[in-house]
Amino acid sequence: MYNPVMRGIFPAAVFLYFSLIHPSRATPEQIPPHYVDTVVALGSNVAPAPGQPAVWTTEASGFLYGFPMDEEADLTKHKYRLFLVTNRHVLSNRDEISIKINAEDEASPVGEFVLKLKDEHGANVFVSHPDPSVDVSVIQLNGELLRSQHLKSAFFASDKFVADRTKMKEIGTSIGDGVYVLGFPMGISGTLLRNYVIARRGSIARISDALNLSAKTFLIDAFVFPGNSGGPVVSAINVIALAGTKAQSSTYLIGMVKSYVPYDDVAFSRQTGRPRLVSEENSGLAEVIPVDYINETIALALRAGPRSNSAQTP
């Protein structure tokens, strides 16, 4: 059955008219509320044991992203196609996933929809980056329907709130700059009635190689965990700059969480000196995918044309 939340890829045009909020309105210690509202929970309802009722489990994060479709000079009338953005590994090897989006009214329950990920022929409805090492997938959503059901439809406008490699070079993004990681680490997503995004503060640990196109990800010094996958990483405002660096007066989406960087902790036998136990630990560093790859994936989705979608109606 057709799912009105999803319009497949490049269906009849669905546009959002959005009153853009300039990122510079945030204070140095704030994340613009609009940014937080873009984040959605992805997961499924699973019974903890046979015979027990299914309960919601948050498995990953995602966010809403707006891709401009016109040259309108009046920002209040600018038109965008709306996409759900997350990691490829979140959507791969499954037939469906559920998405939870907050209601506009805080007293109203969260909206939940099942997104079918395969068409009637078993082909993926979502589109992934052509480079298998780039962990990005997108699904076009029906923003018009979200708004009609009074659900949050805030999104990162790719031409306003986003810094790709070129923009990051222009504004002087560099090692040591502050960032926020938004999402649902360890599946902590709030209550049955509402998503509550968790923000973790960190800093850019290495980025020059990504800006110079010699690496496909950059590193941040911030703990991320299962559940953070697919969540946005936004820059922090920094009004004080050291010599040779630039102050950051605005905050932008600069990438998406891929995963934490692990290391092996080896326990050795005191008697033989041989390794007895190897455990994988979280190093506190995380890989982040630059938004350039999100834009490339969306451009591919738009070129691909329509894809049939047998998703059920929510």
Secondary structure, DSSP 8 states (H G I E B T S, - for coil): ---TTB--SS-S---EE-----GGGS-TT---HHHHHTEEEEEEEE-SSTTS--EEEEEEEEEEEEEE-S--SSGGG-EEEEEEEE-HHHHTT-SEEEEEE-BSSTTS--EEEEEE-B-TTS-BSSEE-SSTTS--EEEEE-HHHHHHTTB----EETTTSB--HHHHHHHT--TT-EEEEEE-GGG--B-SS-B--EEEEEEEEE-HHHHTTS-S-EEEES---TT-TT-EEEE--B----TTS--B-S--EEEEEEEEEEEEEEEE-TTT--EEEEEEEEEEEEEEEEHHHHHHHHHHHHHH----------
